[in-house]
Amino acid sequence: MVAKKIIISSLLITSLAAHNIFTIGKTYDFFEEDFLVAVKEHIVVNEDAIKDRFGDMKDEAQIRIDKLSPALSKRPTPATKDNHFYPDTSYINPKDIKDHNGKLLYPAGYKFDPMDYINLTYDIIFINGNREEELEWFIQSEYAGNASGRVLITEGEYAKVIKKLNQNIFFATDQIINRLNIRKTPSVVAQVGNRLKVDEIYIKAKIQRELQDD
């Protein structure tokens, strides 16, 4: 009797499946179609509102970008005298460096100077984008509009500074500031032989010299 019930149940299931009365497993065709239709209708009905919303989001994003400024833990201060120095650019290897066969190439503690192998083809100019006199100094300098220099700002909003200088700028970082020992602005970093030279520029003294030359 039990066996007959199992056979009848099996036949019933087979028959229903053959006529697509039900399907074993989950299906989402009707739901997906209805959902897509609903989304399309929503977009059509609310097209203007959606455009306005995305326009507002784009504007807000642009405002955030424009107001971006360098995040330094310690900011350089204005130079109070002309000065120059040569920062230590040497590097100490923190751990063993081996080739793919495990052969030791450079042991931990190995010291070398990257400047022995690098040819820096441009100068690096550090300025405070919040100081009008430094911006004016740069505009009157040989670096303005010149591809031979890279401008790194230590303070100032991205949009305002780039509009004032009319050229690409970059943000100074703690790593760069500490590596080159930048403590004053403006500072100009240039390669001299196999060393880097940092010139700290006292703007007022420079203006006075120019007046005397005239």
C-alpha positions as CSV (number, residue, x, y, z in Angstrom):
1,M,0.0,0.0,0.0
2,V,2.8,2.4,0.9
3,A,4.6,1.5,-2.3
4,K,1.5,2.3,-4.4
5,K,1.2,5.7,-2.7
6,I,4.9,6.5,-3.5
7,I,4.4,5.4,-7.1
8,I,1.2,7.5,-7.5
9,S,2.9,10.5,-5.9
10,S,5.8,10.2,-8.2
11,L,3.6,10.0,-11.2
12,L,1.6,13.0,-10.1
13,I,4.8,15.1,-9.6
14,T,6.0,13.9,-13.1
15,S,2.7,14.9,-14.7
16,L,2.6,18.3,-13.1
17,A,6.2,19.0,-14.0
18,A,5.5,17.9,-17.6
19,H,2.7,20.5,-17.8
20,N,4.8,23.2,-16.1
21,I,2.3,23.4,-13.3
22,F,5.3,24.0,-11.0
23,T,9.0,24.1,-11.3
24,I,11.4,22.6,-8.9
25,G,13.9,25.4,-7.9
26,K,13.6,29.2,-7.6
27,T,12.8,31.3,-10.6
28,Y,12.8,35.1,-10.9
29,D,11.8,35.8,-14.5
30,F,8.5,37.4,-13.8
31,F,9.8,39.3,-10.8
32,E,12.9,40.6,-12.7
33,E,10.8,41.7,-15.7
34,D,8.3,43.5,-13.4
35,F,11.1,45.1,-11.5
36,L,12.9,46.4,-14.6
37,V,9.7,47.8,-16.0
38,A,9.1,49.5,-12.7
39,V,12.6,51.0,-12.7
40,K,12.2,52.2,-16.3
41,E,8.9,53.8,-15.5
42,H,10.3,55.5,-12.4
43,I,13.2,56.9,-14.4
44,V,10.8,58.3,-17.1
45,V,8.4,59.8,-14.6
46,N,11.2,61.3,-12.4
47,E,13.8,62.1,-15.1
48,D,14.1,65.8,-14.2
49,A,14.3,65.2,-10.5
50,I,17.0,62.5,-11.1
51,K,19.0,64.8,-13.3
52,D,18.8,67.5,-10.7
53,R,19.9,65.2,-8.0
54,F,22.9,63.9,-9.9
55,G,23.8,67.4,-10.9
56,D,23.7,68.5,-7.2
57,M,25.9,65.4,-6.3
58,K,28.4,66.3,-9.1
59,D,28.5,69.9,-7.9
60,E,29.1,68.9,-4.3
61,A,31.9,66.5,-5.3
62,Q,33.5,69.3,-7.3
63,I,33.3,71.6,-4.4
64,R,35.0,69.0,-2.2
65,I,37.8,68.5,-4.7
66,D,38.3,72.3,-5.1
67,K,38.7,72.7,-1.4
68,L,41.2,69.9,-1.0
69,S,44.4,71.0,0.7
70,P,47.6,69.4,1.9
71,A,47.4,67.4,5.1
72,L,50.8,67.9,6.8
73,S,51.5,67.1,10.4
74,K,54.0,70.0,10.6
75,R,53.9,72.8,8.1
76,P,56.9,74.7,6.9
77,T,57.1,78.4,7.9
78,P,58.0,81.4,5.8
79,A,61.8,81.8,5.1
80,T,63.3,84.7,7.1
81,K,66.6,84.6,5.3
82,D,68.2,83.2,2.2
83,N,69.7,79.9,2.9
84,H,70.8,76.6,1.3
85,F,71.7,73.1,2.4
86,Y,72.1,69.6,1.0
87,P,69.7,67.1,2.6
88,D,70.9,63.6,3.3
89,T,69.2,61.4,0.7
90,S,70.9,58.2,1.6
91,Y,68.9,55.1,2.2
92,I,69.5,52.2,4.5
93,N,68.0,48.9,3.4
94,P,65.8,47.6,6.2
95,K,65.9,43.9,5.3
96,D,67.8,41.4,3.1
97,I,67.0,41.6,-0.6
98,K,67.5,38.3,-2.5
99,D,67.1,37.3,-6.1
100,H,64.7,34.6,-7.3
101,N,67.2,31.9,-6.5
102,G,67.5,33.1,-2.9
103,K,71.0,34.6,-3.5
104,L,71.6,37.6,-1.3
105,L,71.9,40.8,-3.3
106,Y,71.7,43.5,-0.6
107,P,71.9,42.7,3.1
108,A,69.9,44.5,5.8
109,G,71.7,47.6,6.8
110,Y,73.2,48.2,3.3
111,K,73.4,52.0,2.7
112,F,73.3,53.7,-0.6
113,D,72.3,57.1,-2.1
114,P,69.7,57.0,-4.9
115,M,71.1,60.2,-6.2
116,D,74.1,58.3,-7.5
117,Y,71.8,56.6,-10.0
118,I,69.1,59.3,-10.6
119,N,69.0,62.2,-12.9
120,L,66.4,64.6,-11.8
121,T,65.3,66.5,-14.9
122,Y,63.2,69.1,-13.1
123,D,63.3,71.4,-10.0
124,I,60.8,71.0,-7.1
125,I,59.3,74.2,-5.8
126,F,57.6,74.3,-2.4
127,I,55.3,77.2,-1.7
128,N,52.6,78.1,0.7
129,G,49.4,78.5,-1.3
130,N,47.8,80.7,1.4
131,R,50.6,83.3,1.2
132,E,49.9,85.8,-1.5
133,E,53.5,87.0,-1.6
134,E,54.7,83.5,-2.3
135,L,52.2,83.0,-5.1
136,E,53.3,86.4,-6.6
137,W,56.9,85.4,-6.2
138,F,56.3,82.2,-8.1
139,I,54.3,84.0,-10.9
140,Q,57.3,86.3,-11.4
141,S,59.8,83.5,-11.2
142,E,61.5,81.5,-14.0
143,Y,59.3,78.5,-13.1
144,A,56.0,80.0,-14.0
145,G,54.5,78.2,-17.0
146,N,57.7,76.2,-17.3
147,A,57.8,72.4,-17.5
148,S,61.2,72.4,-15.8
149,G,59.6,72.8,-12.4
150,R,57.1,70.9,-10.2
151,V,55.1,73.0,-7.8
152,L,54.2,71.4,-4.4
153,I,52.0,73.4,-2.1
154,T,52.3,73.1,1.7
155,E,49.0,75.0,2.3
156,G,46.1,76.3,0.3
157,E,43.0,75.1,-1.5
158,Y,43.6,73.3,-4.7
159,A,41.2,75.2,-6.9
160,K,42.3,78.7,-5.7
161,V,46.0,78.0,-6.1
162,I,45.7,76.3,-9.5
163,K,43.6,79.2,-10.8
164,K,46.1,81.8,-9.4
165,L,49.2,80.1,-10.9
166,N,47.5,78.8,-14.0
167,Q,49.4,75.5,-14.0
168,N,49.4,72.1,-12.5
169,I,50.2,71.8,-8.8
170,F,50.8,68.9,-6.4
171,F,50.4,68.5,-2.7
172,A,53.4,68.2,-0.4
173,T,53.3,65.1,1.9
174,D,54.9,64.4,5.2
175,Q,57.1,61.8,3.5
176,I,58.5,64.3,1.0
177,I,58.8,67.1,3.5
178,N,60.7,64.9,5.9
179,R,62.9,63.3,3.3
180,L,64.1,66.6,1.9
181,N,64.0,68.3,5.3
182,I,61.8,71.1,4.0
183,R,61.3,73.6,6.8
184,K,60.8,76.9,5.0
185,T,58.9,78.3,2.0
186,P,59.5,79.1,-0.7
187,S,62.1,76.3,-1.1
188,V,63.6,75.2,-4.4
189,V,65.1,71.7,-4.7
190,A,67.5,71.0,-7.6
191,Q,70.1,68.4,-8.4
192,V,73.7,69.4,-8.3
193,G,75.9,66.6,-9.3
194,N,74.9,63.6,-7.3
195,R,73.3,65.7,-4.6
196,L,70.1,67.6,-4.0
197,K,70.4,71.2,-3.1
198,V,67.6,73.1,-1.2
199,D,67.5,76.8,-1.6
200,E,65.3,78.6,1.0
201,I,64.2,82.0,-0.4
202,Y,63.5,85.1,1.6
203,I,61.0,86.9,-0.5
204,K,61.4,90.4,1.1
205,A,65.1,90.3,0.6
206,K,64.7,89.3,-3.0
207,I,62.3,92.2,-3.6
208,Q,64.7,94.6,-2.0
209,R,67.5,93.4,-4.2
210,E,65.4,93.8,-7.3
211,L,64.6,97.4,-6.3
212,Q,68.2,98.1,-5.8
213,D,69.1,96.7,-9.2
214,D,66.5,99.0,-10.8
